[in-house]
């Protein structure tokens, strides 16, 4: 099937088109992309990745395009890790690329069945539906290699003491279980997810610079 390179002029990818002259080119490019893809996702962070994953699961024939500023995960290397000197990479390989900043985080998944952390999703969709999605998402991470152990499920005299101290200060301590993937483990998990995406027939196109993007495109499975 056609790839994103068929739709995006090389001059536009290279940032060689003036903004005013390029506006019309961008509009035409957008239309060509929409003519060949059912779903276009901007950003290959966790939200973008799982949006594509769920779309493909529901409709294997869906034609999906993910547009991301940074590199594919295997090309995300930070020079500072070896040199100790900030290299001012553009785009930054720590914050951009497949899986976003999560690739190099300490990989903690906070699990709270009451929906008290991580936003107001439970209030919008109801607690039962929220818990279904929470369990499903957690199981997906385990499927891709997250540690099966969950910490913080048990109570202890120490945790009870912290609760009492919080209450005495008119504070409410919210409990959350934690699945700790670990920094390097998070990288491995997202690498497996990217490999799954590639197994669906997707392609990664274009070398990222400050003005270009990486495209992951896939057609019918």
N, CA and C of each residue as an Amber inpcrd file, in Angstrom:
protein
   663
   0.8390000  -1.1810000   0.0000000   0.0000000   0.0000000   0.0000000
   0.8820000   1.2430000   0.0000000   0.3380000   2.4150000  -0.3250000
   1.1510000   3.6290000  -0.3110000   1.6480000   3.9150000   1.0960000
   2.7890000   4.5570000   1.1960000   3.3180000   4.9590000   2.4890000
   3.2430000   6.4690000   2.6050000   3.5580000   6.9630000   3.8060000
   3.4630000   8.3990000   4.0250000   4.3670000   9.1710000   3.0790000
   5.4680000   8.5550000   2.6330000   6.3770000   9.2550000   1.7370000
   5.6880000   9.6230000   0.4190000   4.6570000   8.8670000   0.0300000
   3.9330000   9.1750000  -1.1880000   3.1350000  10.4670000  -1.0630000
   2.8270000  10.8760000   0.1800000   1.9420000  12.0070000   0.3860000
   2.6700000  13.2830000   0.7780000   3.8320000  13.1470000   1.3870000
   4.5180000  14.3090000   1.9350000   5.6750000  14.7080000   1.0220000
   5.6330000  15.8890000   0.4170000   6.7240000  16.3220000  -0.4620000
   8.0400000  16.3620000   0.2920000   9.1070000  15.9260000  -0.3570000
  10.4020000  15.8740000   0.3290000  10.8610000  17.2630000   0.7650000
  10.4610000  18.3000000   0.0120000  10.8340000  19.6540000   0.4050000
  10.1660000  20.0520000   1.7150000   8.9270000  19.5650000   1.8980000
   8.2090000  19.8700000   3.1320000   8.8450000  19.1400000   4.3020000
   9.1940000  17.8640000   4.1070000   9.8430000  17.0920000   5.1620000
  11.1720000  17.7160000   5.5630000  11.8730000  18.2750000   4.5840000
  13.1860000  18.8540000   4.8530000  13.0870000  20.2800000   5.3820000
  11.8670000  20.8150000   5.4710000  11.6780000  22.1650000   5.9840000
  12.1430000  23.2340000   5.0210000  12.1060000  22.9530000   3.7050000
  12.6280000  23.8900000   2.7140000  11.5410000  24.7280000   2.0430000
  10.2970000  24.5900000   2.4900000   9.2100000  25.3770000   1.9220000
   8.8780000  26.5180000   2.8680000   8.8040000  27.7240000   2.3530000
   8.4720000  28.8870000   3.1560000   7.0900000  28.7030000   3.7830000
   6.8790000  29.2520000   4.9650000   5.6310000  29.0240000   5.6890000
   4.3990000  29.3920000   4.8800000   4.4040000  30.5950000   4.2510000
   3.2270000  31.0300000   3.5030000   3.0060000  30.1620000   2.2750000
   4.0880000  29.8910000   1.5390000   3.9640000  29.0580000   0.3450000
   3.6370000  27.6220000   0.7210000   4.0880000  27.2300000   1.9040000
   3.8830000  25.8480000   2.3100000   2.5070000  25.5610000   2.8760000
   1.7500000  26.6140000   3.2090000   0.4340000  26.4020000   3.8180000
  -0.4870000  25.6160000   2.9050000  -0.5110000  25.9920000   1.6340000
  -1.3630000  25.2920000   0.6780000  -0.8720000  23.8700000   0.4450000
   0.4540000  23.7000000   0.4390000   1.0260000  22.3720000   0.2670000
   0.6280000  21.4700000   1.4280000   0.6540000  22.0250000   2.6400000
   0.2800000  21.2590000   3.8190000  -1.1700000  20.8200000   3.7330000
  -2.0580000  21.7120000   3.3240000  -3.4770000  21.3800000   3.2090000
  -3.7020000  20.2570000   2.2080000  -3.0090000  20.3390000   1.0580000
  -3.1410000  19.2880000   0.0470000  -2.5700000  17.9680000   0.5570000
  -1.4740000  18.0680000   1.3040000  -0.8620000  16.8700000   1.8750000
  -1.8120000  16.2040000   2.8680000  -2.4390000  17.0220000   3.7010000
  -3.3960000  16.4900000   4.6670000  -4.5250000  15.7500000   3.9670000
  -5.0080000  16.3150000   2.8800000  -6.1120000  15.6800000   2.1700000
  -5.6800000  14.3590000   1.5530000  -4.4620000  14.3210000   0.9920000
  -3.9740000  13.0670000   0.3940000  -3.8260000  11.9790000   1.4550000
  -3.3500000  12.3920000   2.6540000  -3.2180000  11.4200000   3.7420000
  -4.5850000  10.8880000   4.1530000  -5.5470000  11.7900000   4.3070000
  -6.8880000  11.3790000   4.7240000  -7.5720000  10.5150000   3.6730000
  -7.1910000  10.6830000   2.4240000  -7.7680000   9.8560000   1.3580000
  -7.2850000   8.4120000   1.4410000  -6.1350000   8.1820000   2.0810000
  -5.5450000   6.8430000   2.0930000  -5.5210000   6.1910000   3.4730000
  -5.8890000   6.9150000   4.5170000  -5.8850000   6.3520000   5.8640000
  -7.2220000   6.5940000   6.5460000  -7.6490000   5.6080000   7.3110000
  -8.9000000   5.7280000   8.0600000  -8.7010000   6.5010000   9.3630000
  -7.5170000   6.3380000   9.9570000  -7.2220000   6.9700000  11.2390000
  -5.8290000   7.5860000  11.1760000  -5.7150000   8.8410000  11.5870000
  -4.4210000   9.5100000  11.6820000  -4.2240000   9.9300000  13.1360000
  -3.1310000   9.4830000  13.7390000  -2.8440000   9.7700000  15.1470000
  -1.5670000  10.5980000  15.2170000  -1.6440000  11.7260000  15.9070000
  -0.4760000  12.5890000  16.0610000   0.1350000  12.3330000  17.4310000
   1.3490000  11.8180000  17.4310000   2.0440000  11.5220000  18.6780000
   2.0690000  10.0320000  18.9820000   3.2780000   9.4850000  19.1790000
   3.4240000   8.0630000  19.4750000   3.7740000   7.8400000  20.9390000
   3.1500000   8.6460000  21.8150000   3.2450000   8.3890000  23.2470000
   2.2780000   7.2750000  23.6160000   2.1590000   6.9550000  24.8990000
   1.2570000   5.8620000  25.3100000  -0.1720000   6.0210000  24.7960000
  -0.7190000   7.2460000  24.8190000  -2.0960000   7.4460000  24.3420000
  -2.2140000   7.1330000  22.8590000  -1.2610000   7.6270000  22.0740000
  -1.2890000   7.3580000  20.6430000  -1.0800000   5.8940000  20.3210000
  -0.1360000   5.2620000  21.0310000   0.1600000   3.8480000  20.7980000
  -1.0640000   2.9850000  21.0770000  -1.6920000   3.1890000  22.2360000
  -2.8250000   2.3420000  22.5950000  -4.0820000   2.6860000  21.8020000
  -4.1820000   3.9280000  21.3260000  -5.2830000   4.2610000  20.4160000
  -5.1620000   3.4440000  19.1350000  -3.9430000   3.3650000  18.6110000
  -3.7110000   2.5660000  17.4100000  -3.9250000   1.0820000  17.6920000
  -3.4480000   0.6270000  18.8400000  -3.5700000  -0.7890000  19.2210000
  -5.0350000  -1.2000000  19.2850000  -5.8450000  -0.3790000  19.9590000
  -7.2640000  -0.7070000  20.1110000  -8.0070000  -0.6150000  18.7840000
  -7.6500000   0.3800000  17.9820000  -8.2950000   0.5170000  16.6700000
  -8.0220000  -0.7040000  15.8080000  -6.7710000  -1.1540000  15.8150000
  -6.3950000  -2.3130000  15.0070000  -7.0430000  -3.5900000  15.5410000
  -7.2040000  -3.6630000  16.8640000  -7.8330000  -4.8380000  17.4690000
  -9.3090000  -4.9100000  17.0810000  -9.9800000  -3.7590000  17.1050000
 -11.4050000  -3.7170000  16.7590000 -11.6140000  -3.8950000  15.2650000
 -10.7410000  -3.2870000  14.4730000 -10.8790000  -3.3420000  13.0140000
  -9.5250000  -3.6450000  12.3850000  -9.1820000  -4.9280000  12.1840000
  -7.8710000  -5.2950000  11.6270000  -7.5970000  -4.6940000  10.2540000
  -8.6510000  -4.3280000   9.5280000  -8.4690000  -3.7640000   8.1830000
  -8.2180000  -2.2680000   8.2080000  -8.2540000  -1.6600000   9.3850000
  -8.0930000  -0.2050000   9.4770000  -6.7210000   0.2240000   8.9740000
  -6.7200000   1.3110000   8.2270000  -5.4710000   1.9030000   7.7410000
  -5.1210000   3.0450000   8.6820000  -4.0140000   2.8770000   9.4130000
  -3.6600000   3.8040000  10.4850000  -2.3170000   4.4600000  10.1900000
  -2.2470000   5.7410000  10.4730000  -0.9930000   6.4770000  10.3330000
  -0.6990000   7.1800000  11.6520000   0.4780000   6.9100000  12.2320000
   0.9330000   7.6260000  13.4240000   2.0560000   8.5700000  13.0000000
   1.9250000   9.8200000  13.3770000   2.9460000  10.8220000  13.0690000
   3.6050000  11.2440000  14.3700000   4.9200000  11.1180000  14.4330000
   5.6570000  11.3880000  15.6700000   6.9090000  12.2040000  15.3550000
   7.1950000  13.1780000  16.1930000   8.3360000  14.0650000  15.9770000
   9.6770000  13.3470000  16.1290000   9.7330000  12.3750000  17.0400000
  11.0150000  11.7590000  17.3620000  11.2880000  10.4610000  16.6260000
  12.2870000   9.7400000  17.1150000  12.7670000   8.5100000  16.4870000
  11.9520000   7.2880000  16.9220000  12.1360000   6.1950000  16.1830000
  11.6590000   4.8950000  16.6450000  12.4650000   4.5290000  17.8870000
  11.9440000   3.6170000  18.6890000  12.5190000   3.4070000  20.0230000
  13.9580000   2.8960000  19.9780000  14.2890000   2.0640000  18.9860000
  15.6510000   1.5260000  18.9470000  16.6900000   2.5860000  18.5690000
  16.2380000   3.7370000  18.0500000  17.1560000   4.8080000  17.6670000
  17.2100000   5.9280000  18.7030000  16.4850000   5.7540000  19.7900000
  16.4610000   6.7910000  20.8170000  17.6390000   6.5940000  21.7700000
  18.6890000   7.3340000  21.5430000  19.8810000   7.2450000  22.3980000
  20.2580000   8.6440000  22.8600000  20.5050000   8.7870000  24.1350000
  20.8860000  10.0870000  24.6930000  22.4070000  10.1390000  24.8930000
  23.1140000  11.0200000  24.1770000  24.5800000  11.1150000  24.3130000
  25.0240000  11.4320000  25.7350000  24.1750000  12.1150000  26.5020000
  24.5660000  12.5300000  27.8480000  24.8150000  11.3430000  28.7570000
  24.1790000  10.2000000  28.4570000  24.3570000   9.0170000  29.3040000
  25.8180000   8.5600000  29.3180000  26.5160000   8.7850000  28.2130000
  27.9250000   8.3770000  28.1380000  28.8720000   9.5360000  28.4220000
  28.5370000  10.7160000  27.8620000  29.4550000  11.8520000  27.9720000
  29.2460000  12.6660000  29.2440000  28.0240000  12.6070000  29.7890000
  27.7120000  13.4350000  30.9450000  27.4560000  14.8830000  30.5820000
  27.4460000  15.1830000  29.2750000  27.2660000  16.5550000  28.7900000
  25.9710000  16.6480000  27.9870000  25.1650000  17.6510000  28.2750000
  23.9150000  17.8780000  27.5570000  24.2280000  18.2520000  26.1200000
  23.7430000  17.4590000  25.1610000  24.1070000  17.6410000  23.7570000
  23.1160000  18.4840000  22.9720000  22.0070000  18.8800000  23.5890000
  20.9950000  19.7060000  22.9240000  20.4750000  19.0660000  21.6460000
  20.2130000  17.7670000  21.6830000  19.6900000  17.0650000  20.5120000
  18.3100000  17.6140000  20.1480000  18.0480000  17.7190000  18.8570000
  16.7540000  18.2250000  18.4030000  16.2330000  17.3250000  17.2840000
  15.2030000  16.4950000  17.5840000  14.4270000  16.4530000  18.8310000
  15.1600000  15.6880000  19.9260000  14.7630000  15.9420000  21.1540000
  15.3710000  15.2820000  22.3070000  14.9450000  13.8220000  22.3530000
  15.9150000  12.9190000  22.4490000  15.6090000  11.4900000  22.4580000
  15.0490000  11.0000000  23.7940000  15.1190000  11.8380000  24.8300000
  14.5320000  11.4620000  26.1210000  13.0330000  11.7340000  26.1280000
  12.6340000  12.8590000  25.5570000  11.2240000  13.2800000  25.6620000
  10.3960000  12.9810000  24.4210000  11.0330000  12.7290000  23.2760000
  10.2710000  12.4780000  22.0520000  10.6460000  11.1310000  21.4490000
   9.7810000  10.6440000  20.5720000  10.0010000   9.3530000  19.9240000
   8.9340000   8.3590000  20.3380000   9.0050000   7.1640000  19.7730000
   8.0190000   6.1330000  20.0700000   7.9750000   5.8480000  21.5680000
   6.8160000   5.9500000  22.1520000   6.4750000   5.7520000  23.5760000
   6.6860000   6.9990000  24.4240000   7.1480000   8.1120000  23.8240000
   7.2580000   9.3630000  24.5620000   8.2620000   9.2930000  25.6920000
   8.0600000  10.1300000  26.7070000   8.9920000  10.1820000  27.8290000
   8.9600000   8.9370000  28.6930000   7.9430000   8.0890000  28.5220000
   7.8170000   6.8990000  29.3490000   8.9080000   5.8690000  29.1530000
   9.5830000   5.9160000  28.0090000  10.6260000   4.9150000  27.7400000
  11.7460000   4.9550000  28.7650000  12.0640000   6.1370000  29.2410000
  13.2070000   6.2860000  30.1330000  12.7920000   6.7240000  31.5340000
  11.5000000   6.5640000  31.8450000  11.0450000   6.8580000  33.2000000
  11.3390000   5.6530000  34.0860000  11.0050000   5.7680000  35.3790000
  11.2660000   4.6340000  36.2670000  10.1720000   3.5780000  36.1620000
   9.1890000   3.7940000  35.2780000   8.2420000   2.7330000  34.9290000
   7.3230000   2.2850000  36.0480000   6.6540000   3.2140000  36.7030000
   5.7020000   2.8500000  37.7560000   4.2760000   3.0390000  37.2590000
   3.4460000   2.0140000  37.4320000   2.0270000   2.0960000  37.1120000
   1.2570000   2.1550000  38.4290000   0.5810000   3.2750000  38.6860000
  -0.2020000   3.4300000  39.9130000  -1.6020000   2.8790000  39.6880000
  -2.0350000   1.9860000  40.5830000  -3.3210000   1.3030000  40.4310000
  -4.2140000   1.6450000  41.6130000  -5.2810000   2.3730000  41.3350000
  -6.2320000   2.7610000  42.3840000  -7.6340000   2.4610000  41.8770000
  -8.2670000   1.4330000  42.4310000  -9.5710000   0.9700000  41.9400000
 -10.7000000   1.9670000  42.1730000 -10.4830000   2.9350000  43.0360000
 -11.5290000   3.9180000  43.3200000 -11.4910000   5.0990000  42.3630000
 -10.4880000   5.1200000  41.4660000 -10.3950000   6.2150000  40.4980000
 -10.0280000   7.5380000  41.1340000  -9.2660000   7.4880000  42.2230000
  -8.9400000   8.7080000  42.9630000  -7.6730000   9.3910000  42.4710000
  -6.9180000   8.7440000  41.5950000  -5.7080000   9.3650000  41.0550000
  -5.7400000   9.2650000  39.5310000  -4.9730000  10.1340000  38.8860000
  -4.8570000  10.0580000  37.4290000  -5.9760000  10.7320000  36.6700000
  -6.6720000  11.6870000  37.2930000  -7.7140000  12.4050000  36.5730000
  -9.1200000  12.0120000  36.9960000 -10.0940000  12.4260000  36.1880000
 -11.5100000  12.2760000  36.5430000 -12.2430000  11.2580000  35.6700000
 -11.5070000  10.3040000  35.1120000 -12.1330000   9.3490000  34.1970000
 -13.2760000   8.5800000  34.8580000 -13.0860000   8.1550000  36.0990000
 -14.1220000   7.3860000  36.7990000 -15.4140000   8.1850000  36.9240000
 -15.2910000   9.4890000  37.1310000 -16.4810000  10.3370000  37.2560000
 -17.2150000  10.4540000  35.9250000 -16.4720000  10.3970000  34.8260000
 -17.0860000  10.5440000  33.5030000 -17.7570000   9.2610000  33.0190000
 -17.1270000   8.1170000  33.2620000 -17.6360000   6.8720000  32.6730000
 -18.2310000   5.9130000  33.7000000 -18.1300000   6.2490000  34.9770000
 -18.6560000   5.3690000  36.0170000 -17.5710000   4.4480000  36.5540000
 -17.6970000   4.0810000  37.8160000 -16.6510000   3.3300000  38.4910000
 -16.4780000   1.9200000  37.9260000 -17.5800000   1.2520000  37.5910000
 -17.4740000  -0.1140000  37.0630000 -16.7080000  -0.1440000  35.7460000
 -17.0560000   0.7530000  34.8390000 -16.3670000   0.8140000  33.5430000
 -14.9130000   1.2170000  33.7270000 -14.6670000   2.1440000  34.6390000
 -13.3070000   2.5680000  34.9260000 -12.4510000   1.3910000  35.3820000
 -13.0050000   0.5730000  36.2810000 -12.2440000  -0.5640000  36.7990000
 -11.9640000  -1.5950000  35.7120000 -12.9030000  -1.7760000  34.7940000
 -12.6820000  -2.6920000  33.6670000 -11.5110000  -2.2150000  32.8110000
 -11.4990000  -0.9280000  32.5040000 -10.4280000  -0.3620000  31.6730000
  -9.0990000  -0.4050000  32.4100000  -9.1290000  -0.1150000  33.7070000
  -7.9060000  -0.1480000  34.5120000  -7.2870000  -1.5390000  34.5000000
  -8.1140000  -2.5650000  34.7470000  -7.6120000  -3.9470000  34.7450000
  -7.1090000  -4.3420000  33.3620000  -7.8570000  -3.9590000  32.3350000
  -7.4760000  -4.3100000  30.9660000  -6.1260000  -3.6850000  30.5940000
  -5.9540000  -2.4140000  30.9220000  -4.6960000  -1.7330000  30.6030000
  -3.5290000  -2.3490000  31.3670000  -3.7500000  -2.6410000  32.6340000
  -2.7100000  -3.2630000  33.4450000  -2.3240000  -4.6300000  32.8750000
  -3.3180000  -5.3930000  32.4490000  -3.0550000  -6.7140000  31.8610000
  -2.2830000  -6.5980000  30.5490000  -2.5260000  -5.5280000  29.7980000
  -1.7760000  -5.3230000  28.5580000  -0.2910000  -5.1340000  28.8500000
   0.0120000  -4.3230000  29.8560000   1.4180000  -4.1100000  30.2180000
   2.0650000  -5.4180000  30.6740000   1.3450000  -6.2180000  31.4370000
   1.8810000  -7.5150000  31.8670000   2.0960000  -8.4100000  30.6490000
   1.1620000  -8.3870000  29.7110000   1.2830000  -9.1750000  28.4800000
   2.5630000  -8.8290000  27.7220000   2.9220000  -7.5550000  27.7290000
   4.1230000  -7.1240000  27.0070000   5.3860000  -7.1890000  27.8530000
   5.2800000  -7.7400000  29.0670000   6.4920000  -8.0110000  29.8390000
   6.6410000  -7.3240000  31.1760000   5.6190000  -6.5980000  31.6360000
   5.7290000  -5.9560000  32.9490000   5.7690000  -7.0050000  34.0630000
   6.4160000  -6.6530000  35.1590000   6.5330000  -7.5440000  36.3150000
   5.1450000  -7.9120000  36.8320000   4.9390000  -9.1760000  37.1250000
   3.6380000  -9.6340000  37.6340000   3.3790000  -9.1780000  39.0660000
   4.4230000  -8.7890000  39.7770000   4.2590000  -8.3840000  41.1690000
   3.6780000  -6.9740000  41.2750000   2.7800000  -6.8010000  42.2320000
   2.2050000  -5.4890000  42.5320000   2.5000000  -5.1730000  43.9950000
   3.0240000  -3.9950000  44.2490000   3.4140000  -3.6100000  45.6040000
   2.3480000  -2.7010000  46.2270000   2.2370000  -2.7630000  47.5370000
   1.3480000  -1.8700000  48.2610000  -0.0490000  -2.4070000  48.4660000
  -0.2620000  -3.6970000  48.2030000  -1.5920000  -4.2730000  48.3860000
  -1.9100000  -4.5260000  49.8570000  -0.8630000  -4.6920000  50.6670000
  -1.0740000  -5.0440000  52.0670000  -0.9570000  -3.7920000  52.9550000
  -1.5650000  -3.8750000  54.1120000  -1.4250000  -2.8010000  55.0970000
  -0.3850000  -3.2140000  56.1290000   0.1120000  -2.2330000  56.8510000
   1.1230000  -2.5050000  57.8700000   0.9890000  -1.4610000  58.9680000
   1.5660000  -1.7240000  60.1320000   1.5260000  -0.7090000  61.1970000
   2.1120000   0.6300000  60.7420000   3.1450000   0.5700000  59.9160000
   3.7740000   1.8090000  59.4390000   2.8170000   2.6060000  58.5490000
   2.1430000   1.9140000  57.6110000   1.2170000   2.6230000  56.7250000
   0.0140000   3.1510000  57.5000000  -0.4510000   2.3890000  58.4980000
  -1.5590000   2.8550000  59.3280000  -1.1670000   4.1040000  60.1050000
   0.0710000   4.1580000  60.5550000   0.5670000   5.3230000  61.2960000
   0.6030000   6.5550000  60.3930000   0.9940000   6.3420000  59.1450000
   1.0180000   7.4710000  58.1920000  -0.3960000   7.9850000  57.9420000
  -1.3510000   7.0620000  57.8210000  -2.7530000   7.4600000  57.6550000
  -3.2270000   8.3040000  58.8380000  -2.8790000   7.8790000  60.0550000
  -3.3030000   8.6180000  61.2420000  -2.6600000  10.0020000  61.2840000
  -1.3930000  10.0640000  60.9180000  -0.6990000  11.3550000  60.9180000
  -1.3200000  12.3070000  59.8970000  -1.6830000  11.7640000  58.7430000
  -2.3240000  12.5760000  57.7040000  -3.6710000  13.0940000  58.1960000
  -4.4470000  12.2280000  58.8280000  -5.7610000  12.6210000  59.3300000
  -5.6450000  13.7040000  60.4000000  -4.6250000  13.6030000  61.2520000
  -4.4210000  14.6080000  62.2910000  -4.0700000  15.9720000  61.7000000
  -3.4960000  15.9530000  60.4840000  -3.1550000  17.2010000  59.7870000
  -4.2680000  17.6220000  58.8260000  -5.4340000  16.9710000  58.9760000
  -6.6010000  17.2490000  58.1260000  -6.3050000  16.9600000  56.6540000
  -5.5220000  15.9220000  56.4430000  -5.2060000  15.4570000  55.0850000
  -5.7450000  14.0420000  54.9030000  -6.0290000  13.7040000  53.6740000
  -6.4890000  12.3490000  53.3680000  -5.4460000  11.6630000  52.4950000
  -4.8960000  10.5890000  53.0030000  -3.8900000   9.8400000  52.2650000
  -4.5800000   8.8480000  51.3340000  -4.2800000   8.9310000  50.0440000
  -4.9060000   8.0540000  49.0540000  -3.9690000   6.8840000  48.7600000
  -4.4640000   5.6830000  48.9430000  -3.6610000   4.4860000  48.6950000
  -3.6710000   4.1370000  47.2110000  -2.5560000   3.6120000  46.7480000
  -2.4720000   3.1210000  45.3710000  -1.4710000   1.9770000  45.3320000
  -1.8790000   0.8980000  44.7150000  -0.9300000  -0.1840000  44.4790000
  -0.0140000   0.2230000  43.3270000   1.1790000  -0.3360000  43.2860000
   2.1690000   0.0600000  42.2790000   2.7520000  -1.1700000  41.5970000
   2.7010000  -1.1500000  40.2760000   3.4270000  -2.1500000  39.4890000
   4.6960000  -1.4710000  38.9980000   5.8190000  -1.9040000  39.5130000
   7.0910000  -1.2570000  39.1890000   7.7800000  -2.0070000  38.0500000
   7.8210000  -1.3660000  36.8810000   8.4510000  -2.0080000  35.7310000
   9.9580000  -1.8040000  35.7380000  10.4120000  -0.6410000  36.1990000
  11.8400000  -0.3520000  36.1780000  12.2150000   0.4010000  34.9120000
  13.2540000   1.2290000  35.0030000  13.6350000   2.0880000  33.8760000
  13.9510000   1.2890000  32.6230000  14.8610000   0.3350000  32.7240000
  15.2370000  -0.4460000  31.5460000  14.0890000  -1.3500000  31.0910000
  13.2910000  -1.8140000  32.0390000  12.1740000  -2.6990000  31.7110000
  11.1190000  -1.9650000  30.9000000  10.8620000  -0.6990000  31.2390000
   9.8910000   0.0950000  30.4900000  10.3210000   0.2010000  29.0210000
  11.6060000   0.4030000  28.8100000  12.1380000   0.4760000  27.4430000
  11.8660000  -0.8340000  26.7040000  12.1140000  -1.9610000  27.3550000
  11.9000000  -3.2710000  26.7190000  10.4250000  -3.4920000  26.3890000
   9.5510000  -3.0800000  27.2970000   8.1110000  -3.2790000  27.0840000
   7.6350000  -2.4940000  25.8750000   8.0320000  -1.2220000  25.7900000
   7.6020000  -0.4120000  24.6560000   8.2550000  -0.8730000  23.3570000
   9.4480000  -1.4450000  23.4610000  10.0890000  -2.0060000  22.2640000
   9.2750000  -3.1860000  21.7340000   8.7340000  -4.0140000  22.6400000
   7.8910000  -5.1370000  22.2200000   6.5990000  -4.6410000  21.5730000
   6.0430000  -3.5640000  22.1260000   4.8210000  -3.0010000  21.5420000
   5.1120000  -2.4880000  20.1290000   6.2580000  -1.8230000  19.9600000
   6.6200000  -1.3250000  18.6250000   6.8240000  -2.4860000  17.6560000
   7.4220000  -3.5850000  18.1320000   7.6040000  -4.7540000  17.2670000
   6.2590000  -5.3460000  16.8610000   5.3020000  -5.3470000  17.7760000
   3.9460000  -5.8000000  17.4460000   3.3520000  -4.9320000  16.3470000
   3.5600000  -3.6290000  16.4930000   3.0320000  -2.6820000  15.4970000
   3.6550000  -2.9600000  14.1330000   4.9540000  -3.2290000  14.1130000
   5.6240000  -3.5280000  12.8530000   5.1420000  -4.8490000  12.2700000
   4.7950000  -5.7880000  13.1380000   4.2940000  -7.0880000  12.6710000
   2.9600000  -6.9500000  11.9500000   2.2530000  -5.8590000  12.2310000
   0.9860000  -5.6090000  11.5330000   1.2080000  -5.0650000  10.1330000
   2.4750000  -4.8840000   9.7590000   2.7600000  -4.3880000   8.4200000
   3.0180000  -2.9010000   8.3810000   3.3230000  -2.3110000   9.5360000
   3.5640000  -0.8780000   9.5490000   4.9860000  -0.5870000   9.0930000
   5.2160000   0.6650000   8.7270000   6.5420000   1.0940000   8.3110000
   6.9100000   2.3630000   9.0510000   8.1960000   2.5190000   9.3270000
   8.6940000   3.7400000   9.9390000   9.4650000   4.4910000   8.8730000
   9.0600000   5.7220000   8.6110000   9.5810000   6.4530000   7.4660000
  10.1300000   7.8050000   7.9100000  11.2050000   8.2440000   7.2790000
  11.7540000   9.5850000   7.4460000  12.6760000   9.6890000   8.6430000
  13.8160000  10.3170000   8.4520000  14.7590000  10.5590000   9.5390000
  14.3770000  11.8530000  10.2430000  14.0710000  11.8050000  11.5470000
  13.6210000  13.0110000  12.2330000  14.7160000  14.0640000  12.3420000
  14.3360000  15.3200000  12.1480000  15.1800000  16.4640000  12.4740000
  14.2800000  17.4430000  13.1860000  14.7300000  18.6690000  13.3460000
  13.8980000  19.6330000  14.0540000  12.6280000  19.9560000  13.2920000
  12.5720000  19.6290000  11.9940000  11.4060000  20.0010000  11.2020000
  10.7040000  18.8160000  10.5590000  11.1340000  17.6250000  10.8500000
  10.5020000  16.4840000  10.2110000   9.8820000  15.5670000  11.2370000
   9.2370000  14.5280000  10.7540000   8.5510000  13.5920000  11.6210000
   8.8650000  12.1740000  11.2050000   8.6540000  11.2480000  12.1300000
   8.6600000   9.8320000  11.7970000   7.2140000   9.4010000  11.6010000
   6.9810000   8.5880000  10.5790000   5.6340000   8.1140000  10.3080000
   5.5910000   6.6110000  10.4950000   4.6010000   6.1290000  11.2400000
   4.3090000   4.7000000  11.3090000   2.9870000   4.4880000  10.5830000
   3.0360000   3.7120000   9.5280000   1.8190000   3.5210000   8.7350000
   1.5370000   2.0390000   8.6000000   0.2710000   1.6830000   8.6250000
  -0.1170000   0.2880000   8.4400000  -1.4290000   0.2150000   7.7000000
  -1.5550000  -0.8470000   6.9290000  -2.7860000  -1.0860000   6.1930000
  -3.4800000  -2.3000000   6.7550000  -4.3430000  -2.9500000   5.9600000
  -5.0570000  -4.1440000   6.4400000  -4.0850000  -5.2240000   6.8800000
  -4.4240000  -5.9250000   7.9520000  -3.5650000  -7.0000000   8.4670000
  -3.5940000  -8.1860000   7.5070000
